[in-house]
Amino acid sequence: MFDIFKPLGLLYPELNDDRYLTKMIQLGSIFNALSFVWTFFMDFKAITFKHLFGILLALEVFCCFTIFLLVKTRVTYAFTIIVANFCMSGLFGMIPNVVFSVFGKAIASQLYGLIYMGQIITVVST
């Protein structure tokens, strides 16, 4: 979704301002960096990976299906960018903890390396 925010905004007269769109991408990047909060919640026993992943997935699906409705105003467009970026890296922070807890510390780093390499290979091959 990162690469469509600016081109999408340029299509709508309300958002067709390069300075505004650049600021929104910067704001989204800040919230992308703050997405380590998702891993903080994994430390609590009452909140499981399934709960966090479900919340993350619901927010991402909401953003994907409503982005064309929310580009009508600058406020809703900014909200969509913030939420999408906040959720985007949450999974990257949660997966190492899950791999460690499921497979143990003996092979967790190797498995996570394979998982991460699989994502890279997928991106490069498409």
Backbone bond lengths (Angstrom), bond angles and torsions (degrees), N, CA, C in turn:
res aa  C-N    CA-C-N  psi(-1)  N-CA   C-N-CA  omega(-1)  CA-C   N-CA-C  phi
1 M - - - 1.451 - - 1.523 111.82 -
2 F 1.327 117.51 -22.06 1.462 119.95 -175.51 1.526 112.31 -57.28
3 D 1.311 116.04 -40.36 1.451 118.94 -172.59 1.525 114.15 -80.49
4 I 1.329 118.52 -4.55 1.463 119.01 178.86 1.523 114.28 -103.27
5 F 1.327 118.32 -10.45 1.463 119.20 -175.05 1.530 112.74 -59.30
6 K 1.309 116.73 -49.58 1.460 119.65 -177.04 1.533 111.94 -71.88
7 P 1.334 119.73 -48.61 1.471 118.51 177.63 1.529 113.12 -59.69
8 L 1.328 116.37 -35.58 1.459 119.63 177.68 1.520 110.82 -66.44
9 G 1.305 117.16 -43.50 1.455 120.64 178.87 1.514 113.00 -63.04
10 L 1.309 116.90 -33.49 1.470 120.49 -179.94 1.524 112.57 -68.67
11 L 1.333 117.48 -17.75 1.460 121.22 179.59 1.524 112.99 -77.95
12 Y 1.314 117.71 -18.99 1.460 121.43 -174.83 1.526 110.29 -108.85
13 P 1.339 116.92 130.74 1.476 119.67 -177.04 1.536 113.37 -60.43
14 E 1.328 117.33 -31.90 1.468 120.36 -179.34 1.525 111.72 -67.02
15 L 1.314 116.68 -26.66 1.461 121.42 -174.68 1.526 113.02 -111.16
16 N 1.308 117.68 -3.65 1.468 121.99 -172.88 1.530 110.76 -73.74
17 D 1.315 114.86 69.34 1.459 122.46 177.87 1.528 106.53 -140.63
18 D 1.311 115.73 111.60 1.465 120.09 -174.55 1.527 112.31 -60.10
19 R 1.307 116.72 -38.12 1.470 120.35 179.98 1.533 110.66 -64.88
20 Y 1.331 116.63 -44.94 1.468 120.99 178.72 1.529 110.68 -62.18
21 L 1.332 116.82 -46.90 1.463 120.23 -177.67 1.526 111.43 -64.37
22 T 1.315 116.92 -36.84 1.462 120.10 177.18 1.524 110.65 -65.52
23 K 1.318 117.08 -40.81 1.469 120.12 177.41 1.525 111.16 -64.69
24 M 1.325 117.53 -36.97 1.461 120.52 179.48 1.532 110.69 -67.28
25 I 1.318 116.70 -38.63 1.464 119.56 177.29 1.527 109.97 -65.91
26 Q 1.318 117.41 -38.34 1.467 120.69 177.11 1.523 110.33 -64.67
27 L 1.326 116.36 -43.26 1.467 120.34 178.08 1.524 110.28 -62.76
28 G 1.326 116.65 -41.51 1.458 120.24 176.98 1.517 112.02 -61.80
29 S 1.315 116.71 -37.51 1.468 120.52 178.59 1.516 111.62 -65.81
30 I 1.317 116.76 -36.40 1.469 120.39 176.81 1.523 109.81 -62.92
31 F 1.335 116.80 -44.64 1.463 119.51 179.11 1.526 111.50 -70.46
32 N 1.316 117.00 -27.75 1.454 119.98 173.50 1.526 109.79 -63.53
33 A 1.315 116.78 -41.12 1.469 120.83 178.37 1.522 111.64 -68.26
34 L 1.319 117.67 -29.02 1.467 121.51 -179.92 1.528 113.06 -81.36
35 S 1.306 117.33 0.46 1.459 119.45 -175.65 1.522 113.68 -72.08
36 F 1.339 117.83 0.30 1.468 120.00 174.39 1.526 110.88 -63.63
37 V 1.302 117.58 -13.82 1.470 121.89 179.15 1.522 110.48 -58.33
38 W 1.339 116.87 -32.15 1.460 119.48 179.60 1.530 111.02 -59.70
39 T 1.314 117.45 -39.94 1.467 119.48 179.51 1.521 111.61 -70.95
40 F 1.324 117.10 -28.85 1.466 120.91 176.39 1.525 110.28 -60.32
41 F 1.332 116.93 -40.55 1.453 120.39 -178.90 1.525 112.71 -69.50
42 M 1.326 116.94 -21.39 1.466 119.16 178.68 1.525 112.05 -70.33
43 D 1.322 117.92 -16.80 1.457 120.83 179.03 1.522 112.89 -72.71
44 F 1.319 117.71 -17.62 1.454 121.46 179.38 1.522 109.07 -86.61
45 K 1.313 116.32 132.43 1.463 120.85 -178.40 1.522 112.61 -69.68
46 A 1.337 117.60 -24.75 1.464 120.76 -177.89 1.536 111.60 -73.90
47 I 1.320 117.59 -20.73 1.458 121.35 -178.51 1.528 108.06 -110.27
48 T 1.316 116.25 118.73 1.458 120.52 -177.91 1.527 110.79 -95.48
49 F 1.309 115.04 168.88 1.459 121.00 176.31 1.525 110.58 -59.01
50 K 1.335 116.29 -39.05 1.465 120.03 -179.43 1.522 111.46 -62.47
51 H 1.325 116.68 -40.48 1.473 119.64 178.37 1.526 110.76 -64.60
52 L 1.326 115.71 -48.58 1.466 119.23 -179.10 1.518 111.98 -64.45
53 F 1.321 116.29 -42.39 1.452 119.45 179.02 1.524 110.64 -64.68
54 G 1.319 117.24 -38.23 1.461 121.01 177.35 1.521 111.96 -62.57
55 I 1.321 116.49 -43.13 1.468 120.65 177.38 1.522 110.40 -63.80
56 L 1.315 115.70 -46.73 1.460 121.16 179.59 1.526 111.08 -60.00
57 L 1.310 116.39 -46.26 1.457 121.11 -179.71 1.529 111.23 -64.63
58 A 1.331 117.22 -42.12 1.468 120.28 179.21 1.526 111.28 -62.34
59 L 1.322 116.91 -41.65 1.462 119.80 178.69 1.530 111.74 -66.10
60 E 1.320 116.98 -41.19 1.468 120.43 178.51 1.522 111.57 -65.31
61 V 1.322 117.27 -43.53 1.461 120.71 178.79 1.521 110.09 -64.12
62 F 1.320 117.21 -40.61 1.463 121.28 176.29 1.527 110.41 -57.44
63 C 1.312 116.70 -47.03 1.472 120.60 -179.67 1.522 111.72 -63.97
64 C 1.317 116.30 -42.02 1.467 119.89 -177.98 1.521 112.28 -65.60
65 F 1.329 116.83 -41.23 1.460 119.41 -176.22 1.527 113.90 -84.89
66 T 1.310 117.60 -17.80 1.471 118.63 -177.53 1.524 113.90 -111.41
67 I 1.314 117.80 1.21 1.466 118.91 -175.90 1.523 111.52 -61.24
68 F 1.328 117.88 -35.67 1.461 119.45 -179.67 1.524 112.12 -73.85
69 L 1.325 117.55 -19.55 1.460 121.00 173.62 1.523 111.47 -84.76
70 L 1.327 116.25 -30.57 1.462 121.19 -174.38 1.525 114.05 -90.20
71 V 1.309 117.95 1.67 1.467 119.38 178.42 1.520 112.03 -86.10
72 K 1.297 117.27 8.23 1.462 120.73 -177.35 1.527 113.07 -74.82
73 T 1.321 117.04 -29.70 1.467 119.76 178.74 1.520 109.66 -129.89
74 R 1.312 116.09 160.66 1.465 120.54 -179.54 1.525 112.17 -68.63
75 V 1.322 117.06 -33.46 1.468 120.41 -178.22 1.525 110.85 -68.84
76 T 1.329 117.30 -47.01 1.461 119.37 -179.09 1.526 111.22 -70.03
77 Y 1.318 117.16 -31.88 1.463 120.38 176.15 1.530 110.27 -66.06
78 A 1.327 116.58 -43.07 1.467 120.63 177.58 1.524 110.49 -63.00
79 F 1.332 117.01 -41.32 1.462 121.16 178.15 1.525 111.08 -59.26
80 T 1.324 116.58 -44.31 1.464 120.87 -179.88 1.519 111.57 -63.58
81 I 1.322 116.80 -42.88 1.460 120.50 179.04 1.521 110.87 -63.67
82 I 1.328 116.94 -43.11 1.461 121.04 -179.44 1.531 111.02 -63.14
83 V 1.320 117.13 -48.59 1.469 120.66 -177.97 1.524 111.16 -64.94
84 A 1.328 117.12 -44.79 1.468 120.19 -178.85 1.526 111.16 -62.67
85 N 1.317 117.03 -43.61 1.464 119.82 180.00 1.521 111.72 -70.14
86 F 1.320 117.50 -35.03 1.459 121.31 179.06 1.524 111.12 -64.97
87 C 1.325 116.61 -33.51 1.458 120.68 -178.90 1.525 112.77 -86.19
88 M 1.325 117.01 -26.46 1.460 120.72 -170.91 1.531 113.14 -57.23
89 S 1.294 118.38 -47.45 1.464 120.76 -177.01 1.520 113.16 -91.52
90 G 1.302 117.54 -1.83 1.455 119.87 179.33 1.514 112.41 -59.20
91 L 1.312 115.89 -39.38 1.456 120.01 -179.56 1.524 111.72 -67.52
92 F 1.320 117.70 -37.96 1.465 120.30 179.05 1.528 110.98 -62.12
93 G 1.313 116.88 -31.30 1.457 119.93 178.60 1.518 113.54 -81.80
94 M 1.327 116.89 -26.35 1.459 120.37 -176.95 1.529 113.01 -85.96
95 I 1.298 117.85 -33.27 1.459 121.27 -174.42 1.537 113.02 -59.98
96 P 1.348 121.31 -43.32 1.465 118.92 179.10 1.528 112.82 -59.19
97 N 1.327 117.54 -38.33 1.466 120.21 178.37 1.521 111.66 -64.26
98 V 1.319 115.95 -40.35 1.464 120.07 -179.66 1.527 110.43 -68.20
99 V 1.320 117.34 -44.74 1.466 120.78 179.14 1.524 110.00 -60.55
100 F 1.323 117.06 -41.91 1.466 121.22 179.14 1.525 111.11 -63.29
101 S 1.341 116.88 -45.10 1.467 118.91 -177.08 1.522 112.43 -72.20
102 V 1.316 118.42 -29.57 1.465 120.61 -178.73 1.530 111.69 -82.47
103 F 1.332 117.67 -44.33 1.462 120.91 -171.84 1.526 114.05 -104.51
104 G 1.319 117.81 -8.75 1.454 120.49 179.26 1.513 112.21 85.94
105 K 1.327 114.06 167.85 1.453 118.61 -173.10 1.525 113.17 -77.00
106 A 1.306 117.96 -15.55 1.466 120.42 -177.42 1.530 112.57 -64.54
107 I 1.336 117.34 -41.02 1.462 119.05 -177.08 1.526 113.56 -123.72
108 A 1.324 117.72 6.59 1.467 120.47 -175.75 1.524 112.86 -60.45
109 S 1.331 117.60 -42.43 1.470 118.75 -176.97 1.531 111.15 -68.08
110 Q 1.320 117.43 -36.65 1.459 119.88 178.06 1.525 111.15 -67.12
111 L 1.328 116.77 -42.26 1.458 120.12 179.48 1.523 111.63 -65.56
112 Y 1.319 116.33 -41.84 1.465 117.79 178.76 1.524 110.26 -65.01
113 G 1.324 117.17 -36.42 1.455 119.98 175.69 1.525 111.77 -59.67
114 L 1.324 116.83 -41.80 1.465 120.74 177.40 1.524 111.51 -65.52
115 I 1.323 116.43 -41.54 1.466 120.50 178.53 1.520 110.00 -61.99
116 Y 1.312 116.32 -45.59 1.465 120.62 -179.16 1.523 110.87 -65.80
117 M 1.321 117.72 -41.97 1.465 121.04 178.19 1.520 111.10 -63.98
118 G 1.327 117.26 -34.78 1.463 120.56 176.62 1.509 112.05 -61.33
119 Q 1.335 116.55 -38.19 1.464 120.06 177.29 1.517 110.91 -67.32
120 I 1.306 117.14 -40.20 1.464 120.89 179.66 1.520 110.37 -65.05
121 I 1.325 116.85 -44.66 1.458 120.95 179.48 1.529 110.75 -62.27
122 T 1.318 116.69 -39.46 1.459 120.69 177.83 1.518 111.64 -62.22
123 V 1.300 116.93 -45.47 1.466 120.98 -179.25 1.525 110.97 -65.28
124 V 1.313 116.46 -44.23 1.470 120.40 -178.07 1.523 110.71 -66.96
125 S 1.323 118.50 -35.58 1.465 121.21 -175.59 1.514 113.23 -79.95
126 T 1.319 119.16 -12.38 1.471 120.09 -179.65 1.483 113.07 -93.93
